[in-house]
Amino acid sequence: MAHMGKSDLARNGWEIVGQLSVGETEVVLADHPATDSIDRTFVRDCTALSFLLSPQHNPSRGCFVADRHSELLVSMGNIVLVPPHTPIHVRADAVPPRRLLTCSLPTRGEMGTLAANTRLDRCLNVRNVSVRTALQRLVSELLEPGFASEAVVEGLGIYLAGELAGFLAEGGQDARNGGLAPWQLKRIDEHLQAGNWDCRIGDLAALCGISTRHLMRAFRQSTDRSLADYIATVRADHARVLLVDESLSIAEIAQQLRFSRPAGFTAAFRRLTGLTPSAYRQFQRGLR
């Protein structure tokens, strides 16, 4: 999910669990029921950060409208950064119930300049231990406020703004030299989204007209993740959608996902999410 302000959350049916505004920092923790689809473009005047807390990968796909590197909708991580004045388009189907922390942060002077020169696709999946730890502390302050909650929230907002400016600066130089072309990334994505999760890397290399070794190196160069990790994520995202449909048995879902045995599907799903398919289905049933 991309970041939305408190008023946006309320208008879109979110139930506010906790919120606090101090100085230039505003944090809102909210729950939302399942929805059939999302297809929206967001833009914020301030630095915006979202943190998906639900035990699932972010089902949304997005791209920055003005990103010179890519106009392809790609899978989003559980932590998403939207620099100020930077439109982002988000799309998702069959979005499960979720809990989201949204933050409006102080905009450091260099943030806008960095956003204009960095790889914005990195912002769709912020992998930074310091940022995640700070966001988890914000959640704790909203759920169980301490004696100095306002000072903690304001301090964390300033800290996060600095960390994120550094995160953007690290991506300021174009690291895509030697990476895949947009048409190659699109061809891989379309092949996987069509349900070819059991394809071989050689099959994907043939689609791109390159060797398997070049594909693996160039894919990581382009996306900052391994091809195997991306295939697993796409497959798991589809598994979550299927598990919401309780008319399907676990064995039927395993078959649709091309697992030879239901036990193999269960083991793979638990390894990636920490839950068995049955436990995930029960959790989603409870949220509904």
C-alpha positions as CSV (number, residue, x, y, z in Angstrom):
1,M,0.0,0.0,0.0
2,A,1.1,3.5,-0.7
3,H,1.0,6.1,2.1
4,M,-2.3,8.0,2.7
5,G,-2.9,10.7,5.3
6,K,-5.3,10.2,8.2
7,S,-8.2,11.9,6.4
8,D,-7.6,9.7,3.3
9,L,-7.6,6.6,5.5
10,A,-11.0,7.5,7.1
11,R,-12.6,8.3,3.7
12,N,-11.5,4.9,2.4
13,G,-13.0,2.9,5.3
14,W,-9.9,2.4,7.5
15,E,-10.5,2.0,11.2
16,I,-8.0,4.1,13.1
17,V,-6.3,2.1,15.9
18,G,-4.0,4.9,17.0
19,Q,-2.6,8.2,15.9
20,L,-0.3,10.9,17.1
21,S,0.9,14.1,15.5
22,V,4.0,16.0,16.8
23,G,5.7,18.8,14.9
24,E,6.3,17.7,11.3
25,T,5.7,14.0,12.1
26,E,2.3,12.3,12.0
27,V,1.8,8.6,12.5
28,V,-1.4,6.6,12.0
29,L,-2.0,2.9,12.7
30,A,-5.2,1.6,11.0
31,D,-7.0,-1.6,10.0
32,H,-8.9,-2.1,6.8
33,P,-11.1,-5.0,5.7
34,A,-10.5,-7.0,2.5
35,T,-11.2,-5.2,-0.8
36,D,-11.7,-6.5,-4.3
37,S,-9.1,-4.2,-5.9
38,I,-7.0,-1.1,-5.8
39,D,-6.2,1.1,-8.7
40,R,-5.1,4.6,-7.7
41,T,-2.4,7.2,-8.1
42,F,-1.1,8.9,-4.9
43,V,1.0,12.0,-4.5
44,R,2.1,13.6,-1.2
45,D,3.5,17.0,-0.3
46,C,5.7,15.5,2.4
47,T,7.9,12.5,2.8
48,A,5.5,9.5,3.2
49,L,6.3,6.1,4.6
50,S,4.1,3.0,5.0
51,F,4.7,-0.2,6.9
52,L,2.4,-3.2,6.4
53,L,2.2,-5.2,9.6
54,S,-0.1,-8.0,8.6
55,P,1.6,-11.4,8.4
56,Q,1.6,-11.4,4.6
57,H,3.6,-9.9,1.7
58,N,2.3,-6.7,0.2
59,P,-0.2,-7.8,-2.5
60,S,0.1,-4.4,-4.2
61,R,2.1,-3.7,-7.4
62,G,3.2,-0.2,-8.3
63,C,5.5,2.2,-10.1
64,F,6.4,5.8,-9.8
65,V,4.8,7.7,-12.6
66,A,7.8,9.9,-13.4
67,D,10.5,7.2,-12.9
68,R,12.8,7.4,-15.8
69,H,14.0,3.8,-15.1
70,S,10.8,1.9,-15.3
71,E,7.1,2.2,-16.0
72,L,6.5,-1.4,-15.2
73,L,4.3,-2.2,-12.2
74,V,6.4,-4.3,-9.8
75,S,5.7,-6.1,-6.5
76,M,5.9,-3.8,-3.5
77,G,7.5,-4.7,-0.2
78,N,6.1,-4.2,3.3
79,I,7.9,-0.9,3.7
80,V,7.3,1.7,1.0
81,L,8.8,5.2,0.7
82,V,7.1,7.9,-1.3
83,P,9.3,11.0,-1.7
84,P,7.5,14.4,-1.7
85,H,5.8,15.5,-4.9
86,T,6.4,12.1,-6.5
87,P,3.2,10.4,-8.0
88,I,3.0,6.7,-7.4
89,H,0.5,4.4,-9.1
90,V,-0.7,1.4,-7.1
91,R,-2.7,-1.6,-8.3
92,A,-3.8,-4.8,-6.5
93,D,-6.5,-7.5,-6.8
94,A,-8.1,-9.4,-3.9
95,V,-6.4,-7.4,-1.2
96,P,-6.8,-9.2,2.2
97,P,-7.5,-7.5,5.5
98,R,-4.5,-5.6,6.7
99,R,-3.0,-3.4,9.3
100,L,-0.9,-0.5,8.2
101,L,1.3,2.1,9.8
102,T,1.4,5.3,7.8
103,C,3.8,8.2,8.5
104,S,4.2,11.7,7.3
105,L,7.8,12.7,8.1
106,P,9.8,15.9,8.1
107,T,11.1,16.6,4.5
108,R,14.8,17.2,4.6
109,G,15.9,19.8,2.1
110,E,17.8,17.4,0.0
111,M,15.0,14.8,-0.2
112,G,13.4,16.2,-3.4
113,T,16.7,16.6,-5.2
114,L,17.7,13.0,-4.3
115,A,14.4,11.7,-5.4
116,A,14.9,13.3,-8.8
117,N,18.2,11.5,-9.3
118,T,17.8,8.1,-7.5
119,R,16.4,4.8,-8.6
120,L,12.8,5.3,-7.3
121,D,12.0,1.6,-7.7
122,R,14.1,1.0,-4.6
123,C,11.6,3.0,-2.7
124,L,8.9,0.3,-3.4
125,N,10.7,-2.1,-1.1
126,V,12.8,-0.4,1.5
127,R,15.1,-3.0,3.0
128,N,16.8,-1.3,5.9
129,V,17.1,-2.7,9.4
130,S,17.3,0.7,11.1
131,V,14.2,1.9,9.3
132,R,12.2,-1.3,10.2
133,T,13.3,-1.1,13.9
134,A,12.2,2.6,14.1
135,L,8.8,1.8,12.6
136,Q,8.3,-1.1,15.0
137,R,9.0,1.3,17.9
138,L,6.4,3.7,16.5
139,V,3.8,0.9,16.4
140,S,4.6,0.1,20.1
141,E,4.2,3.8,21.1
142,L,0.8,3.9,19.4
143,L,-0.5,0.7,20.9
144,E,1.0,1.3,24.4
145,P,1.9,4.9,24.8
146,G,4.7,5.6,27.2
147,F,5.4,8.6,29.4
148,A,7.4,10.3,26.7
149,S,5.4,9.1,23.6
150,E,5.4,12.6,21.9
151,A,9.1,13.0,22.3
152,V,9.8,9.5,21.1
153,V,7.5,9.9,18.0
154,E,9.0,13.3,17.1
155,G,12.6,12.0,17.5
156,L,11.9,8.9,15.5
157,G,10.3,11.0,12.7
158,I,13.5,13.1,12.5
159,Y,15.6,10.0,12.7
160,L,13.7,8.3,9.9
161,A,13.9,11.3,7.6
162,G,17.6,11.2,7.9
163,E,17.9,7.5,7.4
164,L,15.7,7.7,4.3
165,A,17.6,10.6,2.8
166,G,20.7,8.4,3.2
167,F,18.8,5.5,1.6
168,L,18.0,7.6,-1.4
169,A,21.5,8.9,-1.7
170,E,22.9,5.4,-1.8
171,G,20.8,4.8,-4.9
172,G,21.7,8.1,-6.5
173,Q,24.0,6.6,-9.1
174,D,22.3,4.5,-11.7
175,A,23.3,0.9,-10.8
176,R,21.4,-0.6,-13.8
177,N,24.3,-0.6,-16.2
178,G,24.5,-4.2,-17.2
179,G,21.0,-4.9,-16.0
180,L,17.9,-6.1,-17.9
181,A,16.0,-3.9,-20.3
182,P,12.4,-2.9,-19.3
183,W,11.0,-5.3,-22.0
184,Q,13.0,-8.2,-20.5
185,L,11.7,-7.5,-17.0
186,K,8.2,-7.2,-18.4
187,R,8.5,-10.5,-20.3
188,I,9.7,-12.3,-17.1
189,D,6.9,-10.8,-15.0
190,E,4.1,-11.7,-17.5
191,H,5.4,-15.2,-17.8
192,L,5.3,-15.7,-14.1
193,Q,2.0,-14.0,-13.6
194,A,0.5,-16.4,-16.1
195,G,1.1,-19.2,-13.6
196,N,4.4,-20.6,-14.9
197,W,5.9,-20.8,-11.4
198,D,7.6,-24.1,-12.0
199,C,9.5,-22.8,-15.0
200,R,13.3,-23.1,-15.2
201,I,15.7,-20.2,-15.2
202,G,16.7,-21.4,-18.7
203,D,13.2,-20.8,-19.9
204,L,13.2,-17.2,-18.7
205,A,16.7,-16.7,-20.1
206,A,15.4,-17.9,-23.5
207,L,12.5,-15.5,-23.3
208,C,15.0,-12.7,-22.8
209,G,17.4,-13.9,-25.4
210,I,20.4,-14.2,-23.0
211,S,22.3,-16.9,-21.1
212,T,21.1,-18.2,-17.7
213,R,24.3,-16.8,-16.1
214,H,23.7,-13.3,-17.6
215,L,20.0,-13.4,-16.6
216,M,20.7,-14.2,-12.9
217,R,23.4,-11.5,-12.7
218,A,21.4,-8.9,-14.6
219,F,18.2,-9.5,-12.8
220,R,19.8,-8.9,-9.4
221,Q,21.5,-5.8,-10.9
222,S,18.1,-4.5,-12.0
223,T,16.0,-5.4,-9.0
224,D,18.4,-5.8,-6.0
225,R,17.0,-9.3,-5.4
226,S,17.6,-12.8,-6.8
227,L,15.5,-14.3,-9.5
228,A,14.6,-17.3,-7.2
229,D,13.4,-14.9,-4.5
230,Y,11.2,-13.1,-7.0
231,I,9.7,-16.3,-8.3
232,A,8.9,-17.4,-4.8
233,T,7.3,-14.1,-4.0
234,V,5.0,-14.2,-7.0
235,R,4.0,-17.7,-6.3
236,A,3.3,-17.0,-2.6
237,D,1.3,-13.9,-3.5
238,H,-1.0,-16.1,-5.6
239,A,-1.2,-18.7,-2.9
240,R,-2.5,-16.1,-0.4
241,V,-5.2,-15.1,-2.9
242,L,-6.3,-18.8,-3.4
243,L,-6.3,-19.4,0.4
244,V,-8.9,-16.7,0.9
245,D,-11.3,-18.8,-1.3
246,E,-12.4,-21.4,1.2
247,S,-14.1,-23.5,-1.5
248,L,-10.7,-24.7,-2.5
249,S,-8.9,-27.4,-0.4
250,I,-5.3,-27.1,0.5
251,A,-4.6,-30.0,-1.9
252,E,-6.4,-28.3,-4.7
253,I,-4.4,-25.1,-4.1
254,A,-1.1,-27.1,-4.1
255,Q,-2.1,-28.6,-7.4
256,Q,-2.9,-25.2,-9.0
257,L,0.5,-23.9,-7.7
258,R,2.2,-26.9,-9.4
259,F,3.4,-28.6,-6.2
260,S,3.7,-32.4,-6.6
261,R,2.4,-32.9,-3.0
262,P,0.3,-30.8,-0.6
263,A,3.0,-31.4,2.1
264,G,5.6,-29.7,-0.2
265,F,3.3,-26.7,-0.5
266,T,2.7,-26.5,3.2
267,A,6.4,-26.6,3.9
268,A,7.3,-24.0,1.3
269,F,4.5,-21.6,2.5
270,R,5.5,-22.0,6.2
271,R,9.1,-21.3,5.3
272,L,8.3,-18.1,3.5
273,T,5.5,-16.7,5.8
274,G,6.0,-18.4,9.2
275,L,2.5,-19.9,9.0
276,T,1.0,-23.1,7.5
277,P,-1.6,-22.6,4.8
278,S,-4.3,-23.7,7.3
279,A,-3.1,-21.3,9.9
280,Y,-3.0,-18.4,7.4
281,R,-6.6,-19.3,6.2
282,Q,-7.8,-19.3,9.8
283,F,-6.1,-16.0,10.5
284,Q,-7.8,-14.4,7.5
285,R,-11.1,-15.9,8.5
286,G,-10.7,-14.2,11.9
287,L,-10.0,-10.9,10.3
288,R,-13.1,-11.1,8.1
